[in-house]
C-alpha cells in the first residue's frame, strides 16, 4: 500500500492507495472512479501490459481524502476528469488513451 500525506488542521491524515505489482517502467498513479468504465479499461490495460502502478478510486474515499485526491488530480488535469494517469509526477494522461499509455511506457 502506498500512502500520500494530507494535512488536516494541525494533524496529518493519510490517503491510502492500492498497489499493483509489475514491471517498474515508470512511476504511475491512477486516479479513478469505481463506477467509470474508462477507468476500468485503463486498469485492465495496465494489468495487460504487466506494469507496476498505484491507484485510488476517488469516489470510495472519505470526504476529506476525496477533496485531497481531487486537488491532486487538478494539478495535472484542470478539468478534474477521470481517469487521470499521472506519470513520474510530471505529466498526465487524461481519459482512456491506449496509444498514449503505450507510447509513454515504451520511452
N, C-alpha and C positions, 0 to 999 in steps of 0.2 A: 504494500500500500504506500502510495506517495502522499505527501502532505504539503499543502501550501499554507502559509500562515496568514491569518487575518486579524487585524487589530480591532478590538471592540471595547470602547470606552474604558481605557486603562488596563484591560485584560487581553489575553491572547485567545483566539479561537482558531481551530484548525479546519481546513477544508480537505476532507478525505477524498482521494481519487482512487480509482481502480487501476491496477497494472496488468497488462497482458504481456507475457514473456515472448520473446522472439529475437530476431537478429537486430542488433543495435546499429541501425543505419543513420538515424537522425534522432534528436530528442523530439518526440511527438506528444502533443497534448490535445486531446479531442474534447471539445465542449459539445454536448449533445442533449437531446431530449428523448426520454424513454418512449414517447409515442410517435416519433418522427421517422418515417420510412427512409428518408435520405440519410439520416443519422445511422440507422441500422445498416444501410448499404455501405456507408463509409467504414463502419466497424467490420463488416463482412470482408470488404476489400483489404483492409489492413491485416485481417486474420489470414486471408488467402495469400497475401504477399509474405506472410511469416515474419513481420516486423514487430519489434517491441514498441508499445505505446501506453500512455496513461489516458484515462478518460473519466469524465464525470457526466452523469445525467442530471442536468441542472434542475429540471422540474421535480426531482426527487429529494432535493436538498431542503433543509430548514430555511426560513425566510432570510436570516442574516447571511447564511452561507450562499444562498441563491443570489442575493444582492451583490455579494463579493464576486461570485462567478460571472455574473452579467457584466460587472465593471471590467473584469479581466478580458472577457470576450470583446467588449467595445474598444479596448486598447488596440486590437488587431482588426476588428470588424465593426466599424462605427454604426452599421445598421443593426448590429446585435442579433443577426440571424443565426440559425443552426442548420447543419453542423458547421462548426468553426474548428479547423485543424491548425493548431499553432506549431510551426516548425522551428526548432532551435531557438525559441523565444525571440525570433526576429521577424518572421513573416507568417501569414495565414492563408490557408486555402478556404474560401468561403463557399458553402454548399457542397454537394457531392460532385466532384470533378475527377473522375477516374484517370483521365490522361494527365492532368496536372499532378495528381498524387504520385503516379508512377514516375513522371519526369523528375519530381523533387527527390524521390528516393533513389533514383539512378545516379544523381550527381553527388 
